[in-house]
């Protein structure tokens, strides 16, 4: 690679364009790019210049990054891979190709549901009020006004907390990552639900945690098995999604919530509660967070606004036990100093003016309609072939199961050929072994797409199950 330092074009753009050409014309799927520092040294430029070029490559989907291992060529840009090979390769990294397919994989709402006009109004009000202050660094703990608004808003849900215990972060994934960095030492034992959220597993693996998965029942974790494990193992924490669990849609029963808190006190461990979707209940009763029952500061409560608001804002918060405040604040500062000031101030205004409550009400009604349509379509067109493992009463997910010994990764390939994508079950397990389970989400599809997608999925299931009758030894992808 030769850079022209006399050229008016910025060096990072030159590096980006040169790498882009190599990726398209020379490199193969999953080829590893040079480490940033090594390439910077070879080109005699600042490492930040190379990092900026790599970031643009990632934004354009030309590369993907793996924590601690580097940057790699994204499969869909390799001309030497078939569609099937690309899908298999990206599935290993938790990535699904959504192009030109009915999207039952994504849990992110479609952009037409974002409250752009109201949030634009909030931003303009904040800019008029705060001027340049809106663009300064905020305190690492977060904008004081927003923390006050959060405390008031969630007090209505039975969560009472001191202002000092609220930490603003840049999305739930950062919250999980910060907790992992703070709490986990090499080899520490942590427990997760089986199945569980892919991003949490990545964060815990990056800290070299010893991860134990305990099976889920239809009312929450198998607490008998969990206590058997606790009797012989000291754990740092349990990671849990209490309401409209990802991927199963399960809600923990109140009895199990209270018993879990007793176990946390008895065996001295924390509970990290990840709450994404508790606002999306479709019955008349709101669901209770575990944190609302927590009297002994055992629950670390993470609340994200990605799935119910706008994911690109990257806004969430953590309610922390007092003895963790200093460590978490230091980790947050080391990660990105503070979350974006304008975003925090605008969302504070949005909460105070009641716009968030208005948005949630509209979203709940819309998703309830989608939920009912998908439930009906599944029951009418799929359940003679595929089992609906649990019928939720809120959230964004349905968790289904193929007949035994069938691999949902293999079924995914058949479904893609029919124009439908979903999330195979192995993505939600600690060992990523082939699984008969898979998740359908209705977040990014309208009513017509739901009906068509389930019809296509039914056709794919008939084809797959007929073709695989004599194929019980199907080779696993992962």
Secondary structure, DSSP 8 states (H G I E B T S, - for coil): ----TTSSS-HHHHHHHHHHHHHHHT--TT-B---HHHHHHHHTS-HHHHHHHHHHHHHTTSEEEETTTEEEE-GGG-TTS-HHHHHHHHHTTT----TTSEE-S--S--GGGS-HHHHHHHHHHHHHHHGGGGGS---TT--HHHHHHHHHHHHTTT----GGGEEEESSHHHHHHHHHHHH--TT-EEEEEES--HHHHHHHHHTT-EEEEEEEETTEE-HHHHHHHHHH---SEEEE--SS-TTT-----HHHHHHHHHHHHHHT-EEEEEESSTT-B-SSS----GGGG-SSS-EEEEEE-TTTS-GGG--EEEE--GGGHHHHHHHHHHHHSS--HHHHHHHHHHHHTTHHHHHHHHHHHHHHHHHHHHHHHHHHHTTTTSEEEE--SBSSEEEEE-STT--HHHHHHHHHHHTEE-EEGGGGSSS----SEEEEE-TT--HHHHHHHHHHHHHHHHHHHHHTTT-TT-----
